[in-house]
Amino acid sequence: MMFMCRHYQNLTNKFCNGSNIFSSSQVQSAVATFLRNRFRPLTLCRSLFCIQHEHLTFQRQQYVHQQCKFKHVLQSDIKNFKPICISSASYNTLSAAFNQHMCGKNKRDCLFNTYPAVLCHPSHHSRHLNTQKIIEAAPKSFQPYLRLIRFDKPIGTFLLFWPCTWSIALAAPAGALPSLYLLTLFGLGSFIMRGAGCIINDMWDKDIDAKVERTRTRPLASGELSHFQALCFLGANLTLALTILLQLNWYSVFLGASSMGLVVGYPLAKRFTYWPQIMLGLTFNWGALLGWCAVQGSIDIPVLPLYVAGLCWTLVYDTVYAHQDKYFDMLIGVKSTALKFGDNTKPWLAGFGSGMISLLALTGHLCDQTWPYYTGVAITAAHLAHQLYTVDLDNPDDCMAKFKSNTQLGAVLFLAIVIGTLLKPTDKEDTKDTAKVKN
């Protein structure tokens, strides 16, 4: 650690001596923030280039978890960090300094010799509209509410939405497309209920989130929003969700309302059991039951293996996700399957992945699916195998990347179900085939 601190100080001195723009404390704060936030785009305001706590980041080329741990030493610098501004003419100086000392030839003299980075000019990102920019464009008073429902992280909404689409498409009549009306309703419902789930989770975990680096900036943990404000916003979200739910048949209304027990109970599960991912899987895949019921009017046998397959899928992707925080979880006493499985995580997840594929095949058999469906199941199996074979469970960035890739898996399976249902023989075709056989 002393070796790393010495090189960190050398890097700081080189920044200060390279130009007279920065003070030593300012550079220390900037580099500390750079380490902690894992590189988001810097903000350029016409003539001023602002280095701020929420926006200082860089584009990664390589990630080394062991060196990333060094950022915990710099927490004292970060707490008292104040924004600093330099002229836009100094942009090139700062960029060259980072490139020289992080990607240059003298890599042995650099603390980040195996963690190279390139300074991102904001103009490279301004052309692309993304959820983070939508939040930044919103009124400042409403920005904490958008971050509270993870508006800037839509992956959770997709993971909640895909099981709904699977069951809606499977329950559609042979030769027909799934109902666009139902897909739209369930899309809106997934967005709202995911947001409500995040609010409930943060209300339970406010004190825990404040102790974990990745979550300490959440609105409730950081104190941006009060418990009462979050509760009022939760009420608004649940009211909208109920409005959407009432558009379905009454069986679906009661089935959807019954999921609230799971939504409220999930944040508590990680305090008492090493299997909170089971509770999350039961919650996140409730939409599979609800989607089938919205089309068919009841829960039938074919949707049950689909529901359990979704549960196995959740155990896979959320265990990978949980490996990001396993060191913090051990320190604060939070439980997860990542801690339960430890070094045996991959064999366990391979088992859950195999269970998912087997249950999807059984679902296809019960629904009389055609070859495109089974092709999609095969692609899903290949995706899971590649994901588990390549994931580095000690690398938080790689865990997050593999976690996010599951939305592609959900989309592929949905497309396979739609095409498979379109190719299923209709009742008229069955009647013609029967008549030909009799003749």
Backbone torsions as a table, in degrees:
resi	resn	phi	psi	omega
1	MET	NA	-37.8	178.1
2	MET	-62.9	-37.3	177.5
3	PHE	-60.6	-43.6	-179.3
4	MET	-67.0	-41.1	179.9
5	CYS	-63.6	-38.6	179.7
6	ARG	-62.7	-43.9	179.7
7	HIS	-69.7	-33.0	175.9
8	TYR	-63.0	-42.2	179.1
9	GLN	-66.8	-38.6	177.1
10	ASN	-60.9	-42.6	179.0
11	LEU	-62.3	-42.3	178.6
12	THR	-61.5	-44.3	-179.3
13	ASN	-64.3	-37.3	179.2
14	LYS	-65.2	-37.9	176.0
15	PHE	-61.9	-45.1	-175.2
16	CYS	-69.5	-39.4	-178.0
17	ASN	-77.6	-23.0	-178.4
18	GLY	-68.3	-29.6	176.9
19	SER	-155.6	161.1	-178.0
20	ASN	-94.7	22.7	-175.2
21	ILE	-80.9	-38.0	-170.4
22	PHE	-106.5	152.0	165.3
23	SER	-92.9	163.7	-178.7
24	SER	-61.2	-41.2	-178.6
25	SER	-67.3	-35.1	178.9
26	GLN	-65.4	-43.2	179.9
27	VAL	-66.7	-40.2	177.3
28	GLN	-58.2	-44.9	179.6
29	SER	-64.5	-42.0	-179.4
30	ALA	-63.8	-45.8	-179.8
31	VAL	-68.1	-37.1	177.7
32	ALA	-61.7	-43.0	178.6
33	THR	-66.5	-38.5	176.2
34	PHE	-56.6	-43.4	-179.9
35	LEU	-67.9	-40.9	-172.3
36	ARG	-73.4	-41.5	-170.8
37	ASN	-87.9	-4.7	175.8
38	ARG	57.2	37.3	162.1
39	PHE	73.1	86.6	165.8
40	ARG	-111.2	170.4	-173.0
41	PRO	-68.5	143.1	172.6
42	LEU	-72.6	154.2	-175.5
43	THR	-102.3	125.0	177.7
44	LEU	-107.7	120.7	180.0
45	CYS	-111.6	78.9	-179.8
46	ARG	51.7	-99.4	-175.2
47	SER	-87.0	-9.8	-178.1
48	LEU	-116.0	135.4	177.3
49	PHE	-107.7	106.7	-169.4
50	CYS	-97.4	123.4	174.0
51	ILE	-98.7	109.5	-174.7
52	GLN	-122.5	158.6	-176.8
53	HIS	-59.2	-37.4	-175.2
54	GLU	-85.7	-12.7	-170.7
55	HIS	-122.3	-6.5	-177.5
56	LEU	-77.6	110.1	176.6
57	THR	-154.2	168.9	-178.1
58	PHE	-136.4	160.7	-179.7
59	GLN	-84.3	121.4	-178.0
60	ARG	-75.7	142.8	168.1
61	GLN	-113.2	-25.1	-178.8
62	GLN	-156.3	150.4	-178.1
63	TYR	-127.5	129.5	176.8
64	VAL	-125.4	109.7	-172.1
65	HIS	-62.7	-37.5	-176.0
66	GLN	-62.1	-40.9	178.8
67	GLN	-74.5	-28.9	179.7
68	CYS	-62.8	-27.5	-179.9
69	LYS	-61.2	-22.8	-177.6
70	PHE	-61.2	-24.6	-176.5
71	LYS	-64.0	-21.3	179.6
72	HIS	-67.0	-22.8	179.0
73	VAL	-69.4	-22.3	-171.0
74	LEU	-98.8	15.7	-175.9
75	GLN	-61.1	-35.4	-178.6
76	SER	-64.5	-34.4	177.4
77	ASP	-67.3	-37.5	-174.0
78	ILE	-71.3	-38.7	-175.0
79	LYS	-58.5	-37.1	-176.9
80	ASN	-100.9	19.6	-176.7
81	PHE	-67.5	135.1	175.5
82	LYS	-121.9	141.8	179.2
83	PRO	-58.7	140.9	174.7
84	ILE	-124.4	147.5	-177.7
85	CYS	-124.1	140.3	174.2
86	ILE	-130.3	162.5	180.0
87	SER	-68.7	154.6	-179.4
88	SER	-63.9	-23.5	177.5
89	ALA	-65.2	-22.4	-179.6
90	SER	-85.5	-2.9	-179.2
91	TYR	-58.0	-46.7	-177.7
92	ASN	-63.5	-36.0	178.3
93	THR	-63.8	-46.6	179.6
94	LEU	-65.1	-43.0	-179.5
95	SER	-61.9	-45.2	-179.2
96	ALA	-64.0	-37.2	-179.7
97	ALA	-64.0	-46.7	179.2
98	PHE	-64.6	-42.8	-179.1
99	ASN	-65.1	-38.3	-178.9
100	GLN	-66.6	-43.7	-173.0
101	HIS	-92.8	-7.8	178.1
102	MET	-117.0	-22.3	-178.9
103	CYS	-130.8	7.6	-173.9
104	GLY	-81.2	-169.2	-176.2
105	LYS	-75.4	-34.8	-176.2
106	ASN	-84.4	61.5	-174.4
107	LYS	-69.9	-25.0	-178.7
108	ARG	-67.6	-26.1	-178.6
109	ASP	-89.1	3.7	-174.0
110	CYS	-108.0	134.0	176.4
111	LEU	-58.0	-34.3	-174.1
112	PHE	-100.0	33.9	-173.0
113	ASN	-62.4	-25.1	175.5
114	THR	-110.3	16.7	-178.7
115	TYR	-133.2	54.4	-174.2
116	PRO	-64.7	149.9	178.9
117	ALA	-145.7	155.7	177.0
118	VAL	-121.7	129.9	-179.9
119	LEU	-65.5	128.8	-177.6
120	CYS	-89.3	123.3	171.3
121	HIS	-79.7	131.4	-174.3
122	PRO	-60.4	-23.0	-178.8
123	SER	-64.9	-22.4	179.2
124	HIS	-70.7	-20.0	-174.4
125	HIS	-109.5	-14.9	-171.1
126	SER	-69.5	-18.3	-176.9
127	ARG	-80.2	-14.9	-174.2
128	HIS	-104.6	123.8	177.5
129	LEU	-81.6	123.8	177.6
130	ASN	-136.0	172.4	-175.2
131	THR	-63.8	-33.8	178.9
132	GLN	-64.1	-39.8	179.5
133	LYS	-69.1	-32.5	175.9
134	ILE	-63.2	-42.4	178.2
135	ILE	-62.6	-44.2	-179.1
136	GLU	-65.2	-29.2	179.4
137	ALA	-81.0	-16.8	-179.1
138	ALA	-73.1	159.9	175.2
139	PRO	-55.7	140.4	-174.9
140	LYS	-59.5	-31.9	-179.3
141	SER	-68.4	-23.3	-177.9
142	PHE	-98.1	-12.5	-178.1
143	GLN	-59.1	-42.1	178.1
144	PRO	-61.4	-32.5	178.8
145	TYR	-68.7	-38.3	177.9
146	LEU	-66.6	-39.0	177.8
147	ARG	-72.4	-27.9	177.9
148	LEU	-63.4	-36.7	179.5
149	ILE	-93.2	11.4	177.8
150	ARG	59.5	41.4	178.9
151	PHE	-59.9	-30.8	-179.7
152	ASP	-81.1	-1.2	180.0
153	LYS	-131.3	76.9	-172.7
154	PRO	-74.2	-3.5	-176.9
155	ILE	-57.3	-37.7	-180.0
156	GLY	-63.8	-37.0	177.1
157	THR	-63.8	-42.5	179.1
158	PHE	-64.2	-42.0	-179.2
159	LEU	-66.2	-27.6	174.8
160	LEU	-79.1	-32.0	-174.7
161	PHE	-78.9	-38.4	-172.8
162	TRP	-59.2	-44.9	177.5
163	PRO	-59.3	-31.9	175.6
164	CYS	-62.8	-45.6	-178.0
165	THR	-66.4	-35.3	179.4
166	TRP	-59.7	-49.0	-175.8
167	SER	-71.1	-36.7	178.0
168	ILE	-62.6	-42.5	179.7
169	ALA	-69.7	-38.4	178.9
170	LEU	-67.0	-34.2	-177.5
171	ALA	-82.9	-7.9	-179.9
172	ALA	-66.2	151.3	178.5
173	PRO	-61.5	153.0	179.0
174	ALA	-58.8	134.9	179.0
175	GLY	78.8	7.4	-177.0
176	ALA	-119.7	153.2	173.8
177	LEU	-78.7	153.9	175.6
178	PRO	-64.8	154.5	-177.8
179	SER	-64.7	119.0	177.9
180	LEU	-65.8	-32.9	178.6
181	TYR	-62.4	-46.9	179.7
182	LEU	-67.6	-39.1	178.6
183	LEU	-61.8	-38.6	178.4
184	THR	-66.8	-45.9	178.2
185	LEU	-59.0	-45.5	-177.5
186	PHE	-71.6	-29.3	174.8
187	GLY	-64.6	-46.7	176.7
188	LEU	-64.4	-42.0	179.5
189	GLY	-63.2	-38.2	179.0
190	SER	-64.8	-41.8	179.4
191	PHE	-62.5	-45.8	-176.4
192	ILE	-70.5	-43.7	-177.7
193	MET	-71.8	-32.2	174.5
194	ARG	-63.7	-41.7	176.7
195	GLY	-62.7	-42.3	178.2
196	ALA	-63.1	-40.4	177.9
197	GLY	-63.2	-38.9	177.7
198	CYS	-64.5	-40.1	178.9
199	ILE	-63.3	-47.1	179.6
200	ILE	-61.6	-43.4	179.2
201	ASN	-59.8	-44.8	-178.2
202	ASP	-71.1	-30.3	176.8
203	MET	-66.9	-39.2	177.0
204	TRP	-70.6	-39.9	-167.8
205	ASP	-102.9	19.3	-175.8
206	LYS	-54.1	-46.6	-178.1
207	ASP	-71.1	-36.2	178.8
208	ILE	-68.6	-44.0	-178.6
209	ASP	-60.4	-33.1	-179.3
210	ALA	-67.1	-17.6	-178.7
211	LYS	-96.0	-8.7	-176.9
212	VAL	-107.9	129.9	-174.6
213	GLU	-58.5	-43.6	-175.5
214	ARG	-66.8	-23.8	-172.8
215	THR	-115.5	-1.7	-173.6
216	ARG	-69.1	-16.6	179.0
217	THR	-92.0	3.5	177.4
218	ARG	-63.6	148.6	-170.9
219	PRO	-54.9	-40.8	-179.7
220	LEU	-75.2	-41.1	-179.1
221	ALA	-66.3	-35.2	-178.5
222	SER	-87.0	-9.3	179.2
223	GLY	88.3	7.3	178.1
224	GLU	-64.8	-35.6	177.9
225	LEU	-121.3	147.6	177.0
226	SER	-88.9	166.7	178.7
227	HIS	-61.7	-38.5	-179.4
228	PHE	-66.7	-42.7	177.8
229	GLN	-60.7	-42.0	178.2
230	ALA	-64.6	-38.3	179.7
231	LEU	-64.8	-41.6	178.1
232	CYS	-64.8	-41.7	178.8
233	PHE	-66.3	-35.7	175.6
234	LEU	-62.2	-42.7	178.2
235	GLY	-60.2	-39.2	178.5
236	ALA	-65.7	-41.5	179.0
237	ASN	-64.6	-43.9	-178.7
238	LEU	-68.2	-32.0	176.1
239	THR	-64.4	-44.5	176.6
240	LEU	-63.0	-41.0	179.7
241	ALA	-63.2	-40.8	178.4
242	LEU	-64.9	-38.2	177.9
243	THR	-59.9	-42.0	178.1
244	ILE	-68.5	-41.7	-178.2
245	LEU	-62.2	-35.1	-178.9
246	LEU	-69.0	-8.5	175.9
247	GLN	-78.8	-11.2	-177.8
248	LEU	-96.0	177.2	177.2
249	ASN	-69.1	162.2	-173.2
250	TRP	-65.4	-32.5	176.7
251	TYR	-60.6	-42.3	179.3
252	SER	-68.9	-34.6	178.9
253	VAL	-61.5	-47.6	-179.9
254	PHE	-68.5	-37.0	178.8
255	LEU	-65.8	-42.8	179.2
256	GLY	-66.5	-40.6	179.9
257	ALA	-64.5	-31.3	-178.2
258	SER	-69.6	-14.4	-179.8
259	SER	-75.2	-12.7	-177.5
260	MET	-62.3	-30.9	176.6
261	GLY	-61.2	-40.1	177.9
262	LEU	-68.9	-40.4	-178.6
263	VAL	-62.0	-43.0	-178.7
264	VAL	-74.5	-33.3	-174.6
265	GLY	-80.1	-24.2	-175.7
266	TYR	-57.4	-47.8	-178.6
267	PRO	-59.5	-25.7	179.3
268	LEU	-78.7	-25.1	-173.6
269	ALA	-60.8	-39.2	-176.3
270	LYS	-70.6	-6.7	175.3
271	ARG	-86.5	-19.8	-171.5
272	PHE	-121.5	-18.6	-175.5
273	THR	-140.9	152.1	175.3
274	TYR	-82.0	4.7	-178.4
275	TRP	-117.9	44.7	179.1
276	PRO	-66.2	-21.3	179.6
277	GLN	-65.1	-24.5	174.9
278	ILE	-66.8	-43.8	178.0
279	MET	-62.9	-39.9	177.6
280	LEU	-64.6	-40.7	179.3
281	GLY	-64.0	-40.6	176.6
282	LEU	-62.2	-36.0	-178.8
283	THR	-75.7	-50.2	-173.8
284	PHE	-68.3	-23.1	-178.0
285	ASN	-103.7	7.6	175.9
286	TRP	-60.4	-29.2	178.7
287	GLY	-62.4	-25.3	176.6
288	ALA	-64.8	-43.2	177.0
289	LEU	-66.9	-41.9	-176.3
290	LEU	-67.9	-39.5	179.7
291	GLY	-64.4	-43.3	177.5
292	TRP	-62.3	-43.9	-179.2
293	CYS	-64.8	-35.4	179.7
294	ALA	-64.5	-29.6	-179.9
295	VAL	-89.2	-47.4	-172.2
296	GLN	-93.3	-19.1	179.3
297	GLY	88.1	0.2	178.8
298	SER	-163.1	169.0	175.8
299	ILE	-92.1	121.4	-179.0
300	ASP	-112.0	166.9	-175.0
301	ILE	-57.8	-42.0	-176.5
302	PRO	-57.9	-27.5	-176.6
303	VAL	-82.0	-16.6	-177.4
304	LEU	-66.5	-48.5	175.7
305	PRO	-63.8	-28.7	176.0
306	LEU	-64.8	-40.7	179.2
307	TYR	-63.6	-43.3	179.9
308	VAL	-70.2	-34.2	175.7
309	ALA	-61.7	-41.5	176.3
310	GLY	-62.8	-36.8	177.0
311	LEU	-61.7	-45.2	177.6
312	CYS	-61.7	-40.1	178.6
313	TRP	-61.1	-44.3	179.6
314	THR	-62.6	-39.5	177.6
315	LEU	-61.0	-34.2	179.2
316	VAL	-70.3	-59.0	-171.6
317	TYR	-71.8	-31.3	-178.0
318	ASP	-80.8	-24.5	172.9
319	THR	-68.0	-42.3	174.8
320	VAL	-59.9	-43.8	178.5
321	TYR	-60.8	-41.3	-176.4
322	ALA	-67.0	-21.5	178.6
323	HIS	-66.7	-16.7	175.9
324	GLN	-63.2	-36.8	-171.7
325	ASP	-110.3	15.1	-170.9
326	LYS	-62.5	-34.7	-179.7
327	TYR	-69.0	-41.6	176.5
328	PHE	-66.5	-40.7	-179.9
329	ASP	-60.1	-39.5	178.7
330	MET	-64.5	-37.5	-177.4
331	LEU	-71.3	-37.7	-174.4
332	ILE	-99.8	-2.0	174.1
333	GLY	85.7	18.4	176.3
334	VAL	-85.8	139.8	-174.7
335	LYS	-103.1	153.3	177.4
336	SER	-163.5	165.0	176.6
337	THR	-67.6	-24.8	176.1
338	ALA	-60.5	-40.6	176.9
339	LEU	-76.2	-34.9	179.9
340	LYS	-63.7	-45.5	-175.7
341	PHE	-82.5	-34.8	179.0
342	GLY	57.1	-127.7	-179.1
343	ASP	-70.1	-13.4	179.5
344	ASN	-95.9	17.6	-176.3
345	THR	-58.9	-46.7	-175.3
346	LYS	-63.2	-44.3	175.0
347	PRO	-59.7	-40.5	178.0
348	TRP	-61.7	-47.4	-177.5
349	LEU	-68.2	-32.2	174.5
350	ALA	-62.1	-38.0	176.9
351	GLY	-64.9	-44.4	178.6
352	PHE	-66.0	-38.1	177.7
353	GLY	-63.8	-40.6	176.9
354	SER	-64.1	-39.2	177.5
355	GLY	-63.6	-40.0	178.3
356	MET	-61.4	-47.4	-177.6
357	ILE	-64.5	-41.8	179.3
358	SER	-62.5	-42.6	-179.0
359	LEU	-70.8	-33.1	175.1
360	LEU	-65.9	-39.0	177.3
361	ALA	-64.3	-40.6	177.7
362	LEU	-64.1	-40.6	177.1
363	THR	-59.9	-44.0	178.7
364	GLY	-61.6	-38.8	178.5
365	HIS	-65.4	-43.4	-178.8
366	LEU	-68.7	-26.4	-179.5
367	CYS	-97.1	6.5	-179.8
368	ASP	55.9	44.5	-179.0
369	GLN	-74.6	162.3	-176.6
370	THR	-106.0	-177.7	-171.4
371	TRP	-59.5	-33.1	178.5
372	PRO	-60.3	-33.5	178.8
373	TYR	-63.1	-47.3	-177.6
374	TYR	-70.1	-27.8	172.3
375	THR	-64.1	-42.4	176.9
376	GLY	-63.8	-37.3	177.1
377	VAL	-64.7	-39.4	178.7
378	ALA	-64.9	-41.4	177.2
379	ILE	-64.2	-39.0	176.8
380	THR	-60.8	-42.8	178.2
381	ALA	-62.3	-42.3	179.4
382	ALA	-65.0	-39.4	179.1
383	HIS	-63.1	-45.4	179.4
384	LEU	-63.9	-41.8	-179.5
385	ALA	-62.7	-44.5	178.4
386	HIS	-64.6	-41.1	-179.3
387	GLN	-60.6	-46.8	-177.1
388	LEU	-74.9	-30.3	-179.3
389	TYR	-72.8	-36.0	-173.2
390	THR	-97.0	-16.9	-174.9
391	VAL	-65.4	136.5	173.9
392	ASP	-101.8	103.9	-173.4
393	LEU	-71.3	-10.4	175.6
394	ASP	-99.0	7.1	-179.5
395	ASN	-117.1	101.5	-177.3
396	PRO	-55.3	-37.7	-179.6
397	ASP	-66.2	-40.5	179.4
398	ASP	-68.9	-37.5	176.3
399	CYS	-60.2	-43.2	179.5
400	MET	-66.0	-40.2	179.8
401	ALA	-63.8	-43.0	179.3
402	LYS	-67.7	-37.9	177.3
403	PHE	-59.9	-46.7	-178.7
404	LYS	-66.1	-28.5	-177.4
405	SER	-66.2	-13.2	-178.7
406	ASN	-69.2	-20.2	176.2
407	THR	-68.1	-29.9	174.4
408	GLN	-67.0	-39.8	177.3
409	LEU	-59.5	-45.6	-180.0
410	GLY	-61.9	-40.0	-179.5
411	ALA	-67.2	-41.1	179.8
412	VAL	-62.6	-44.4	-178.5
413	LEU	-67.1	-38.9	177.3
414	PHE	-61.6	-45.5	179.2
415	LEU	-62.0	-40.0	179.0
416	ALA	-64.1	-39.7	179.2
417	ILE	-65.9	-42.6	-179.1
418	VAL	-61.5	-48.3	-179.1
419	ILE	-66.4	-40.8	178.4
420	GLY	-61.7	-38.3	178.4
421	THR	-70.3	-37.0	178.0
422	LEU	-63.0	-32.7	-178.3
423	LEU	-88.1	-3.3	177.2
424	LYS	-69.0	139.8	179.3
425	PRO	-66.1	136.7	177.6
426	THR	-81.3	174.0	-179.9
427	ASP	-62.5	-37.5	-179.8
428	LYS	-65.2	-40.9	179.1
429	GLU	-66.2	-38.1	176.9
430	ASP	-61.8	-40.7	-179.4
431	THR	-64.7	-41.7	178.8
432	LYS	-64.2	-43.0	179.8
433	ASP	-62.6	-40.0	179.6
434	THR	-64.8	-40.4	179.7
435	ALA	-65.5	-38.3	178.8
436	LYS	-63.7	-40.7	180.0
437	VAL	-64.3	-40.4	-179.7
438	LYS	-66.8	-38.9	179.8
439	ASN	-70.1	NA	NA
